[in-house]
Amino acid sequence: MNGTPFRGRRIVFWRHGQTAWNLEGRFQGSTDIPLTEDGLAQARRSARLLAALRPDSLVSSDLQRTAATAAALAAVTGLEVTHDSGLRETYAGVWQGLTNTEIQERYPEEYRLWRLGEPVRRGGGELNTEVADRAVPVVLDAVKALPDNGTVVVVSHGGTIRMAIGRLLGLDPYHWEALAGLSNCCWSVLGEGARGWRLQEHNAGTLPEPVLGDDV
């Protein structure tokens, strides 16, 4: 052994910046909403931090809020962005555009079951497992193209990121909600371990710190 610790490949899931519908508490789903000026500033700030990770590739949902966020990182790294509709947020049918209060008032039973973790087609849209079915292959294809110890930044949406992380960690879908949501322009990091993926950072807004101690 040469004493160099195994790091493996790394996936950085990065949520898009702020939108007007985020501020209004509206369920966006796959509706194509742009970033606010604050959202663009968030993307530029986070991009400067993430560039220090020296990512090897950059893939993004094709919706404009994620595309604009990814463009900020591309500008400081020189990476090309690969856009893929498989990374879009959950399609939520008639729930899209409604506030949380409006959803509870109009669809109380559907909302109740969803909060209990039951498989629900919110608004007549996609199941959580169907979102993972389309998003995770995009992520794994990007991982396969990485060099040893390489890093891919995946720019996506809060719900899609949660479902992708849950699937990659091998969690039962019922437990995916145990993963808290991401703030705008924050990220989560999965690292490749000897027995699969490990969650190294979650909802971070600063660069990952090395783990010091016995849990390596």
C-alpha positions as CSV (number, residue, x, y, z in Angstrom):
1,M,0.0,0.0,0.0
2,N,1.2,3.5,-0.7
3,G,-0.7,5.1,2.1
4,T,-3.0,7.2,-0.2
5,P,-6.6,7.0,1.0
6,F,-9.2,5.7,-1.4
7,R,-11.6,8.5,-2.4
8,G,-13.4,7.1,-5.3
9,R,-15.7,9.0,-7.6
10,R,-18.0,11.8,-6.3
11,I,-21.5,13.1,-7.2
12,V,-22.4,16.6,-6.2
13,F,-26.1,17.2,-6.4
14,W,-26.7,21.0,-6.7
15,R,-30.2,22.5,-6.4
16,H,-31.0,25.5,-8.5
17,G,-31.2,29.1,-7.3
18,Q,-34.2,31.0,-6.0
19,T,-37.3,31.5,-8.2
20,A,-40.4,33.7,-7.7
21,W,-42.5,30.6,-7.1
22,N,-40.1,29.5,-4.4
23,L,-40.7,32.8,-2.6
24,E,-44.5,32.5,-3.1
25,G,-44.5,28.9,-1.8
26,R,-45.9,27.6,-5.1
27,F,-45.4,24.0,-6.1
28,Q,-43.2,24.3,-9.3
29,G,-42.9,20.7,-10.5
30,S,-41.9,20.7,-14.1
31,T,-43.2,24.2,-14.8
32,D,-40.4,26.2,-16.4
33,I,-39.9,29.1,-14.0
34,P,-36.8,31.4,-14.3
35,L,-34.4,32.4,-11.5
36,T,-34.8,35.7,-9.7
37,E,-32.0,38.2,-9.6
38,D,-31.2,36.9,-6.1
39,G,-31.3,33.3,-7.6
40,L,-28.7,34.3,-10.2
41,A,-26.5,35.8,-7.5
42,Q,-26.8,32.6,-5.4
43,A,-25.7,30.6,-8.5
44,R,-22.7,32.8,-9.0
45,R,-21.6,32.6,-5.4
46,S,-22.0,28.8,-5.1
47,A,-20.3,28.3,-8.5
48,R,-17.2,30.0,-7.2
49,L,-17.2,27.6,-4.2
50,L,-17.9,24.4,-6.3
51,A,-15.2,25.3,-8.8
52,A,-12.7,24.6,-6.0
53,L,-13.8,20.9,-6.2
54,R,-12.3,20.8,-9.7
55,P,-15.3,19.0,-11.2
56,D,-14.7,16.9,-14.3
57,S,-18.2,17.1,-15.8
58,L,-21.5,19.0,-15.4
59,V,-25.0,17.7,-16.2
60,S,-28.2,19.6,-15.7
61,S,-31.9,19.5,-16.0
62,D,-33.0,21.3,-19.1
63,L,-35.5,23.6,-17.3
64,Q,-34.3,27.3,-17.3
65,R,-33.8,27.6,-13.5
66,T,-31.4,24.7,-13.5
67,A,-29.8,25.6,-16.8
68,A,-29.0,29.1,-15.6
69,T,-27.6,27.7,-12.4
70,A,-25.4,25.3,-14.3
71,A,-24.2,28.1,-16.6
72,A,-22.7,29.9,-13.6
73,L,-20.5,27.0,-12.9
74,A,-19.6,26.5,-16.5
75,A,-18.5,30.1,-16.7
76,V,-15.9,29.6,-14.0
77,T,-14.7,26.1,-14.9
78,G,-14.9,26.1,-18.7
79,L,-16.9,22.8,-18.5
80,E,-19.6,22.2,-21.1
81,V,-23.1,21.6,-19.7
82,T,-25.0,18.5,-20.7
83,H,-28.7,19.1,-20.4
84,D,-31.1,16.2,-19.8
85,S,-34.8,16.2,-19.3
86,G,-34.5,13.1,-17.1
87,L,-33.3,15.4,-14.3
88,R,-36.4,17.6,-14.3
89,E,-38.5,18.0,-11.2
90,T,-41.5,15.8,-10.5
91,Y,-44.4,16.4,-12.8
92,A,-47.3,17.1,-10.4
93,G,-50.2,17.8,-12.8
94,V,-52.9,20.1,-11.3
95,W,-50.8,20.7,-8.2
96,Q,-48.3,22.8,-10.2
97,G,-48.7,26.5,-9.6
98,L,-50.7,26.0,-6.3
99,T,-49.5,27.0,-2.9
100,N,-49.2,24.5,-0.1
101,T,-52.3,25.8,1.5
102,E,-54.3,25.6,-1.7
103,I,-53.2,22.0,-2.2
104,Q,-54.3,21.0,1.3
105,E,-57.7,22.7,0.8
106,R,-58.4,21.3,-2.7
107,Y,-56.8,17.8,-2.4
108,P,-56.8,17.0,1.4
109,E,-56.8,13.2,1.1
110,E,-54.2,13.1,-1.6
111,Y,-52.1,15.5,0.4
112,R,-52.5,13.5,3.6
113,L,-51.4,10.3,2.0
114,W,-48.4,11.9,0.4
115,R,-47.3,13.3,3.8
116,L,-47.6,9.8,5.3
117,G,-45.2,8.5,2.7
118,E,-47.7,6.6,0.6
119,P,-47.1,6.3,-3.1
120,V,-49.2,9.1,-4.5
121,R,-49.5,10.6,-8.0
122,R,-49.6,14.2,-6.8
123,G,-52.0,16.1,-9.0
124,G,-52.2,13.1,-11.3
125,G,-48.5,13.3,-12.0
126,E,-45.5,11.1,-11.4
127,L,-44.7,8.7,-8.5
128,N,-41.5,9.3,-6.6
129,T,-40.2,6.0,-7.9
130,E,-40.8,7.0,-11.5
131,V,-38.8,10.2,-11.0
132,A,-35.9,8.1,-9.6
133,D,-36.3,5.7,-12.6
134,R,-35.6,8.5,-15.1
135,A,-33.1,10.5,-13.1
136,V,-30.7,7.9,-11.7
137,P,-29.7,6.4,-15.1
138,V,-28.7,9.9,-16.2
139,V,-26.5,10.3,-13.1
140,L,-24.9,6.9,-13.4
141,D,-24.1,7.4,-17.1
142,A,-22.3,10.6,-16.1
143,V,-20.4,8.7,-13.3
144,K,-19.3,6.0,-15.7
145,A,-17.6,8.6,-17.9
146,L,-15.6,10.0,-15.0
147,P,-11.9,9.4,-14.5
148,D,-10.8,7.6,-11.3
149,N,-11.6,9.9,-8.3
150,G,-13.5,12.2,-10.6
151,T,-16.4,14.5,-9.7
152,V,-19.6,15.2,-11.5
153,V,-21.9,18.1,-10.6
154,V,-25.6,17.3,-11.2
155,V,-27.8,20.4,-11.3
156,S,-31.3,19.5,-10.5
157,H,-34.4,20.1,-8.3
158,G,-35.1,19.5,-4.6
159,G,-37.5,16.6,-5.1
160,T,-35.6,14.9,-7.8
161,I,-32.4,15.2,-5.9
162,R,-34.0,13.6,-2.8
163,M,-35.3,10.7,-4.8
164,A,-32.0,10.1,-6.7
165,I,-30.1,10.1,-3.4
166,G,-32.6,7.7,-1.8
167,R,-32.3,5.3,-4.7
168,L,-28.5,5.5,-4.9
169,L,-28.2,4.9,-1.1
170,G,-30.4,1.8,-1.5
171,L,-33.1,3.2,0.9
172,D,-36.7,1.9,0.6
173,P,-38.8,4.6,-1.1
174,Y,-40.9,5.0,2.0
175,H,-37.9,6.4,3.8
176,W,-36.8,8.9,1.1
177,E,-38.6,11.6,2.9
178,A,-36.1,11.1,5.8
179,L,-33.7,13.2,3.6
180,A,-34.4,16.8,4.3
181,G,-34.9,19.2,1.4
182,L,-32.1,21.3,-0.1
183,S,-32.1,25.1,0.2
184,N,-31.7,27.1,-3.0
185,C,-28.2,26.7,-4.5
186,C,-27.1,24.3,-1.7
187,W,-25.8,20.8,-2.5
188,S,-25.3,17.3,-1.3
189,V,-22.3,15.0,-1.9
190,L,-22.3,11.3,-2.5
191,G,-18.9,9.6,-2.4
192,E,-18.0,6.2,-3.7
193,G,-17.3,3.7,-1.0
194,A,-16.3,0.0,-0.9
195,R,-19.9,-1.0,-0.5
196,G,-21.6,1.6,-2.6
197,W,-22.5,5.3,-2.3
198,R,-22.2,7.1,1.0
199,L,-23.8,10.5,1.9
200,Q,-20.9,12.7,2.8
201,E,-22.6,16.1,2.8
202,H,-26.2,17.2,2.8
203,N,-27.7,20.6,2.2
204,A,-24.3,22.2,2.3
205,G,-23.5,25.7,1.4
206,T,-19.8,25.6,2.1
207,L,-17.1,23.3,0.8
208,P,-17.0,19.8,2.2
209,E,-14.5,19.3,5.1
210,P,-12.5,16.0,5.4
211,V,-13.9,13.6,8.0
212,L,-11.4,13.4,10.9
213,G,-11.6,10.4,13.2
214,D,-12.5,6.8,13.0
215,D,-15.5,6.9,10.5
216,V,-13.6,6.6,7.3
